[in-house]
Each structure stands twice: as C-alpha cells, then as structure tokens.
Amino acid sequence: MIPYTLIRAKRKTVCLKMVEGKLEVRAPHHVPISFIEDLIREKDGWIREHLENFKALQQTRASHTLNYGDTISYMGTPYTIEPRFGAYIGWDLDLHLFYVPSDLNSEQIRQAIIQILRSLGQVSMTLKAIDWSIKMGVKFNQVKITGAQTRWGSCSSLGNLNFSWRLLLADEALIDYIVVHELAHLKEMNHQEGFWAIVKDVMPDYQVREAQLKRFRATIDQEGW
C-alpha cells in the first residue's frame, strides 16, 4: 500500500491528489477506510506515474543552484547576484544588483534572494495595486507579500490583497494580470461571467497573459522556487 495522508471533510466524493510527491486523500466522514484503500490500489498505476514524475522534477530542481554572478529576474529585469562582506543584504535598482553576504552556500543565497524579493515586493506590489485600483475604480485595504506556493494572489472580503513573492520573478505584464485579477474580486467575489467581464474591460488580452503565466509556473516549479 502506498503511504497516504487522509483528510476528512464535508464533501460528497473521494479525491486523490499528489502534493509534492505525496499522496493526499480527501474523503467524506462516512466513507470507510477499506473503500479508500481499494481506490488507492485501483489507481496504483496513476499514483506511481506521478511519483516517478516528481522524482525527475526533484533531480531537475537539485541541478538548479544559485551562485554569485548569476542573474535573477525581478519584474522582468535581470539582476546580478553580487557578494558583499558582512551580513549585508540589499539591492541597487539603478545598477540592477542584488547584494548578499559573501560567505553563503547556494541554498543560503536562495534564501537571501527570497528576503530581497519580499522586501521589494511589498513596495512594488502596493504601488501596482494603487495604480490599477484607480483605473478600475475600486478601493483596497492593504497589500501583503506571502510565501504561498500554489496561489499567485488572493483578495479577502475586507479588501486585503495577498501576493506570493514568487510572482516577482515573472515579467511585469504577468504581474499586472494578477493584480487586475485580484482587484476585480473587489467587485465580484467569484469567477463567473461578470468577473471575467471586469477583467477583460481593463485588460483585453488577459487570456494570453493567463496562458503565459501557466508556462511560467512550470518553469519556476522546475527551478525549485
């Protein structure tokens, strides 16, 4: 039996989902374990295929390391990672440089870059939200940069906007799409026809950007971001 994590919930069906190489089962409270495990055995081939794909993805991620002198895309512009003595972490927007301590290994460099993206993102995403909210005639409350892995952004009923720091690695056109998408939720808290009409009104090519964003997601997943 393939190991799995069982999550009981108020739902009508059993759902098998692979999450970072691990099997997750969501099932109604009344479904017996025997039924769940029979289903897992039935889907054995599908599960093992996903496990093999994840193993290959891990190998690809392991080969993607960050070193001094490498470049990182910030809102579509490449920034060079430059070592600095001491514990200094910072940036130069004019020279397109990210400064990190000179004694870091690859994973520590990655964490330092994430810290920089979070700091820069707080300002840049707030400014973008202000700009687009004026164009769309909506008002938001605040912007927060999160570590979300599966969602680029979200909007709460209180008007709070959340954006993943991973979004800062994308081109500016894709970032703008996510900002518009979340601001549109201030008018329509769903993804029905009216919502997409709002998005299309200010961004007619949103479907093209959405497709590009999916390809970008695949790229950064392979790179281990």
Buried (B, 14 or more C-beta within 10 A) or exposed (E): EEEBEBEEEEEEEBEBEBEEEBBBBBBEEEBEEEEBBEBBEEBEEEBEEBBEEBEEBEEEBEEEBBEEEBEBBBBEEEBBBBBEEEEEBEBEEEEBBBBBBEEBEEEEBBBBBBEBBBBBBBEBBBEBBEEBBEEBEBEBEEBBBBEBEEEBBBBBEEBBBBBBBBBBBBBEBBBBBBBBBBBBBBBBEEEEEEBBEBBBEBBEEBEEBBEBBEEBBEEBBBBBB
